[in-house]
Amino acid sequence: MRVTTTHHARSSHESAAHFKILAGVCFVGMLPVALVASLSRWRWQPWPPGRNGYRSAWWEAKNAAKTAAAIAVSV
């Protein structure tokens, strides 16, 4: 008995086109949020605040890097 299946494989060009559309939609969706945040001078803040309250994004990044480095050295 011969079994045949239909395989609807998309070509790489079709997949690339769908990815470009999705990326474009995401970009267009996030652009207004980024512009409003930039123009209204929103401040990046972690949620919930740490023991010392809110700090700058630079301080938070430096602290996260120190923690990651300590974990990497201890392994």
TORKELO-313232 format. One record per atom (N, C-alpha, C, O): x, y, z; residue in three letters. Coordinates in pm, whole numbers, padded with zeros to 5 digits, always signed. Layout:
BEGIN
XYZAla/...
This chain:
BEGIN
+00085-00117+00000Met/+00000+00000+00000Met/+00089+00123+00000Met/+00181+00135+00082Met/+00064+00211-00089Arg/+00145+00332-00103Arg/+00076+00448-00032Arg/-00042+00475-00055Arg/+00150+00515+00053Val/+00096+00630+00127Val/+00162+00756+00072Val/+00284+00765+00063Val/+00080+00849+00037Thr/+00134+00976-00010Thr/+00088+01086+00083Thr/-00026+01087+00131Thr/+00176+01175+00106Thr/+00141+01290+00190Thr/+00167+01416+00112Thr/+00253+01422+00024Thr/+00093+01515+00145Thr/+00118+01645+00082Thr/+00195+01729+00181Thr/+00154+01748+00295Thr/+00303+01777+00136His/+00389+01858+00222His/+00387+01999+00167His/+00430+02024+00054His/+00339+02089+00245His/+00330+02228+00202His/+00450+02305+00256His/+00435+02394+00341His/+00563+02273+00207Ala/+00685+02342+00253Ala/+00692+02477+00182Ala/+00673+02488+00061Ala/+00720+02575+00260Arg/+00736+02708+00203Arg/+00878+02722+00152Arg/+00972+02665+00207Arg/+00892+02797+00049Ser/+01026+02823+00000Ser/+01095+02919+00096Ser/+01030+02987+00176Ser/+01224+02924+00086Ser/+01297+03014+00176Ser/+01263+03159+00146Ser/+01269+03244+00234Ser/+01227+03187+00022His/+01189+03324-00014His/+01057+03363+00052His/+01040+03476+00098His/+00964+03269+00057Glu/+00836+03296+00124Glu/+00857+03317+00273Glu/+00800+03408+00332Glu/+00939+03231+00333Ser/+00967+03244+00477Ser/+01036+03377+00506Ser/+01004+03443+00605Ser/+01129+03415+00422Ala/+01199+03541+00441Ala/+01102+03658+00428Ala/+01111+03755+00503Ala/+01010+03649+00333Ala/+00912+03757+00316Ala/+00821+03768+00437Ala/+00791+03878+00482Ala/+00778+03652+00492His/+00692+03656+00611His/+00768+03712+00731His/+00712+03788+00810His/+00895+03675+00744Phe/+00975+03727+00853Phe/+00992+03878+00841Phe/+00983+03949+00941Phe/+01016+03927+00721Lys/+01032+04071+00700Lys/+00905+04146+00735Lys/+00909+04255+00793Lys/+00791+04088+00699Ile/+00663+04152+00732Ile/+00644+04156+00884Ile/+00606+04260+00939Ile/+00671+04044+00951Leu/+00657+04039+01096Leu/+00752+04138+01164Leu/+00712+04210+01256Leu/+00877+04141+01119Ala/+00974+04234+01177Ala/+00930+04379+01154Ala/+00945+04463+01243Ala/+00878+04408+01037Gly/+00831+04544+01007Gly/+00713+04585+01094Gly/+00707+04698+01143Gly/+00620+04493+01113Val/+00503+04522+01197Val/+00547+04547+01342Val/+00498+04639+01407Val/+00638+04463+01392Cys/+00688+04481+01529Cys/+00761+04614+01543Cys/+00745+04684+01643Cys/+00841+04649+01443Phe/+00914+04776+01447Phe/+00818+04894+01448Phe/+00833+04986+01527Phe/+00718+04890+01360Val/+00620+04998+01353Val/+00539+05006+01482Val/+00499+05114+01524Val/+00514+04891+01544Gly/+00439+04890+01670Gly/+00518+04946+01787Gly/+00462+05012+01874Gly/+00649+04919+01791Met/+00731+04964+01903Met/+00785+05106+01885Met/+00821+05172+01983Met/+00792+05154+01761Leu/+00847+05287+01736Leu/+00771+05397+01810Leu/+00836+05481+01872Leu/+00638+05401+01807Pro/+00568+05506+01882Pro/+00593+05498+02032Pro/+00603+05601+02099Pro/+00602+05377+02085Val/+00629+05361+02228Val/+00766+05419+02261Val/+00781+05491+02360Val/+00864+05388+02180Ala/+01000+05440+02203Ala/+01005+05591+02188Ala/+01072+05659+02265Ala/+00934+05645+02089Leu/+00933+05790+02070Leu/+00866+05862+02186Leu/+00916+05963+02235Leu/+00753+05810+02232Val/+00684+05872+02345Val/+00772+05865+02469Val/+00781+05962+02544Val/+00836+05751+02492Ala/+00923+05736+02608Ala/+01040+05831+02600Ala/+01080+05890+02700Ala/+01095+05846+02482Ser/+01209+05935+02465Ser/+01169+06081+02482Ser/+01238+06158+02549Ser/+01059+06119+02421Leu/+01017+06259+02427Leu/+00965+06300+02565Leu/+00979+06415+02605Leu/+00905+06206+02637Ser/+00853+06239+02769Ser/+00957+06216+02878Ser/+00930+06239+02996Ser/+01075+06172+02838Arg/+01188+06151+02928Arg/+01155+06050+03037Arg/+01193+06068+03153Arg/+01085+05943+02999Trp/+01059+05835+03094Trp/+01191+05777+03139Trp/+01286+05769+03062Trp/+01196+05737+03262Arg/+01318+05680+03318Arg/+01301+05529+03332Arg/+01198+05482+03381Arg/+01401+05454+03289Trp/+01395+05309+03303Trp/+01402+05276+03450Trp/+01489+05326+03522Trp/+01312+05193+03496Gln/+01311+05154+03637Gln/+01278+05006+03648Gln/+01186+04957+03582Gln/+01353+04935+03730Pro/+01318+04795+03751Pro/+01190+04786+03835Pro/+01155+04880+03906Pro/+01123+04674+03826Trp/+01003+04658+03906Trp/+01013+04525+03977Trp/+01038+04425+03910Trp/+00995+04517+04102Pro/+00985+04624+04201Pro/+01123+04681+04232Pro/+01225+04621+04198Pro/+01127+04796+04296Pro/+01256+04857+04325Pro/+01338+04769+04421Pro/+01283+04691+04498Pro/+01468+04785+04414Gly/+01556+04708+04500Gly/+01558+04762+04642Gly/+01480+04850+04677Gly/+01648+04707+04724Arg/+01657+04749+04865Arg/+01692+04897+04877Arg/+01650+04963+04972Arg/+01769+04947+04782Asn/+01812+05087+04788Asn/+01724+05179+04705Asn/+01763+05292+04677Asn/+01608+05134+04666Gly/+01520+05216+04583Gly/+01563+05210+04438Gly/+01634+05118+04398Gly/+01520+05306+04359Tyr/+01554+05311+04218Tyr/+01691+05371+04199Tyr/+01729+05467+04268Tyr/+01766+05316+04106Arg/+01897+05368+04068Arg/+01896+05395+03919Arg/+01795+05373+03852Arg/+02007+05443+03868Ser/+02016+05468+03725Ser/+02029+05336+03650Ser/+02065+05233+03707Ser/+02000+05340+03521Ala/+02013+05221+03437Ala/+02159+05176+03433Ala/+02186+05056+03428Ala/+02253+05270+03433Trp/+02395+05237+03432Trp/+02432+05160+03559Trp/+02503+05060+03553Trp/+02384+05206+03673Trp/+02413+05139+03801Trp/+02356+04998+03799Trp/+02421+04904+03843Trp/+02233+04984+03749Glu/+02169+04853+03744Glu/+02247+04758+03652Glu/+02266+04641+03687Glu/+02292+04807+03535Ala/+02367+04724+03442Ala/+02501+04682+03503Ala/+02543+04567+03489Ala/+02567+04775+03570Lys/+02696+04744+03632Lys/+02677+04640+03743Lys/+02758+04548+03755Lys/+02573+04654+03822Asn/+02544+04560+03929Asn/+02512+04421+03872Asn/+02557+04320+03926Asn/+02435+04416+03764Ala/+02403+04288+03701Ala/+02528+04222+03644Ala/+02543+04100+03652Ala/+02619+04302+03586Ala/+02743+04248+03532Ala/+02831+04191+03643Ala/+02892+04086+03627Ala/+02837+04260+03755Lys/+02915+04211+03869Lys/+02858+04077+03920Lys/+02933+03985+03951Lys/+02727+04069+03929Thr/+02662+03946+03974Thr/+02689+03832+03877Thr/+02721+03721+03919Thr/+02676+03859+03746Ala/+02700+03757+03645Ala/+02846+03711+03648Ala/+02874+03592+03635Ala/+02938+03805+03666Ala/+03080+03769+03673Ala/+03108+03683+03797Ala/+03185+03587+03790Ala/+03047+03717+03907Ala/+03068+03638+04030Ala/+03015+03496+04013Ala/+03077+03400+04060Ala/+02901+03482+03947Ile/+02844+03349+03923Ile/+02933+03271+03827Ile/+02955+03151+03847Ile/+02985+03337+03723Ala/+03070+03270+03625Ala/+03201+03222+03687Ala/+03250+03115+03653Ala/+03257+03301+03779Val/+03383+03265+03843Val/+03360+03150+03941Val/+03448+03065+03958Val/+03246+03147+04007Ser/+03220+03045+04108Ser/+03189+02908+04048Ser/+03194+02807+04118Ser/+03157+02905+03919Val/+03120+02776+03856Val/+03240+02699+03815Val/+03227+02589+03761Val/
